[in-house]
């Protein structure tokens, strides 16, 4: 059963300041919950219906679930169609500056404001084996419930750090190039696969900020294949662009 205090806490965790204050966040859904349960992220409490616990043999894993009803989950869920499981985990540290992986590609995000875009980018990074994402301080919080849901469990495997991007990019080691996604860059199909580097993605509305442009070594763009003279899109969605760039730079690298 969910107490009034627990209902209040979970609903507060939908807001960034309360996630930071309590050092907690929550995950909904089977895939995300199971991925975090098998990660190094400490579990605080798991809530689920009896049917979910029986179906997934959760007690055999040593995890103790608090049994609640579907109506109780509806009181705290951030989803329009609530799942049968919700778990609270300890909030991972994101303020430290992990080192740039000199043997692989990583992603840097400049003011990505849409939770769905960030979640999809994290999921994309996981798909392509990219382990580190560096976010500007004005990028949406990775533990926002909408972001967590959109990652479909990938947040349990991809490391997120919120940093001063300008300082990070300027202080990177020699030999680690920055690939900036811009409309006036070199066509992506002319670049070829890369074993290492930083893929820099700008905001949905304004692109890469002017402060970061001097750090870009290679301006890249996704070729527009629509040659029609009629109206056409100005740009691609940030998460779609990231997926295409990751594919082009990772394939056969």
N, C-alpha and C positions, 0 to 999 in steps of 0.2 A: 504493500500500500504506500502511496505517496503522501507524505505529510504536507501540511500547508507550507512549512518552512522549506521543504525540498522543492515544492512547486515554485515557490518564489525564487529560490536559488537558480534553478534550471532556466527559468525565464529571464533572470538577470544575465545569465551567461550568453544570451543572444546579443548583449551589448559589450563592446570592446573593453570599456573601463572596468566592468565587473569581471570579465575574464582575467584581466591583469591583476585586479585586486584580490581575487580568489585563487589565482594561478591555476585555473581550470578551463576546460572547454568540453563540449560534448559532440558526440558522433551519433548519427541516426542511420539505421539500415543495416542489414546483415553483412554486406560486403565491407563497408567501411569499419564496422565494429570488429569483425574478425581480423581484418588487416592490422588494426591497431592492437588487438589482443596479442598478436604474434610479433609485434614490434617491441622496442625497448621503452615505449611510452608507458609510464606507470598508470594502471587502472585505479580509479578512485571508487567508482560504484557502477554497477550494471543493472539496468531495469529492463524487464522483458515480460511478455505474456507467458503463461505456462505452456502454451502450445509451441512457442518459439524455443523455450528451454528444452522441451521434450524432443523437438525435431532436430536440434543441433547438438544434443547430448552435452550441453554446456557444463553440467556438473562433473563430467568426467575429466574436464580440463583443469579442475581445481578452482575455477572461478565460481564464486557464489553470486547468484542473481537474486535481486529483489523482484518478486513476482507482482506485477501490476496489471490492471485491465486495459483494454484498448481505449476506453473512455478516459482513463487517467493519462495515458500517453497523449491523447488529444489536447490535454490541458497545458502541455509543455512543448509539444512538437513545433518545429519551425517549418514543417512540410504541409502542403495542402492535403496530401494523403499520407497520414502518419504511418510509420513502420511499426513493427511489433517489438522493436528493441531500440534502446537508447543507452549510451554509455558515457560516463564522465571520466575524462582522463586528465592527468597533470599536464599543464601547458608547457610545451617545449620552449627552451630558450631560443629566442630569435634575434636578440640584440647583439650577440657576439659576432665577430667578423671571421668566419671560417676562411681558410686559405683557398685561393683559386686553384682548382684542379689543373695542374700543368700537363696532364696526360689525357685530358678529355675536354669536350665542350661543356660550357655552362651557360646559363641564361641570366641576363640582367634586365630588370623591368623598371621602367621609368614612369611612375605615376599611372599605373594601371588601376582604374577606379571601379571597374565592373566586377563584382564577385564571381559571376559566371565565367568571365574571361580568365580571371586568375585561376580558378579551379580547373578549367580546361587546359590551361598552360601547364599547370602542375601535373596533370594526368598525361599530357603530351610528353613532358620531360621524362616521366617514368617509363613511358612506352619506348622511348629512344635511348634509354640508359643514361640519361643526364641526371646526375645526382644532386647538383647544387643550383639553387636559384637565389640571386641577390636582388632584393627589392629596395626601391627608394622609400624613404620614410612616409611619403604621401601615397604609396600604393596601398590598396585595401588590405585589411588584416587577413592573413591566411587562415585564421581560425574562426572567422566569421562563419556561422552555420551554412550560409549559402555557398561559400567557397568550399568548406569541408565536404558538403554533399556533392558538389560538382567534380571533386577530385576522384570520387568513387574508390576511396582507399589509398590512392597514390600518395596522399599527404603523409602516410605512415612511412614512406620510403624515401621521399625527396626532402633534402635539407633546405630550409628556408632561413634566410638571414636578412634583416632590415638594416641597411647601412647607408652611409653617405656615398652615393654612387660615384660622384665626381672624384672623391678622394680614393675610392677603391680602384677606379679605372686608371687614374693617374699613377698610382703606386704599384700597378701590376708588374710582374717580372718581364724582362725583355723576352721577346719571342712568343708572347701570348697576344695574338691579334684581337681587336674588337671589330666585329661585323655589325654595322649599324643598319637597321631596316629603314630605308628612305625611299621616297618616290623618284629621286633623281640618281639612284645608285647604279652600279654595274648589274646587268641582268644576272640573276642567280644561276642560271644554267651555264654561265661562263666562268663561274668561280671554281667549281669542282669540290670534291669531298675534302674535309678538314679533320685532322686528328685532335686539334686543340683550338681553343679560342673562346671568346665571349660573344654570345648573340645578344645584342642590345635591342630591345623592343620599346618603342615610345608609347605615350598615352594614346587612347582611342581617339581623342579629339584633336590633339596638337602634335603628335609624333614625338620624336626625341627632342628634349629641351636644348636650348641653345648653349647652355653651360656644358653639356656633355658632348656636343658635336666635335670639339677639338680632340676628344679622346678616340674618335672613330678612325680606325686604320683603313677599313674597307667598307665603303658605302655599297650596300646591296639592295636590289629591288626585285620583286617578283614580276616577271614580264606580263604585260597586259595582252591577252590573246584575242580580245574582242576588238577587232579593227573597224567595227561599224562606226559610221559618222553620227549615228544617233546618240542619245544620252547614254552614259555608262557610269559605273560606280567610280567614286573618287579614290577609294582605297579599300583594302580588305580589313575585316575584323581582326583585332590584335591576336586572338587565339588561333584563328585560321592561318594568319601569316606566320605565326610562330611554328605551327605544325609543318607547313610547307618548307620553311627554312631549315628546320631540324632534319627533315627528310633529305633535303638536297645536300646538306653539309655532312650528314652522318652516313649516308649510303655509300658502302664500299670503303669507308675511311678506315 
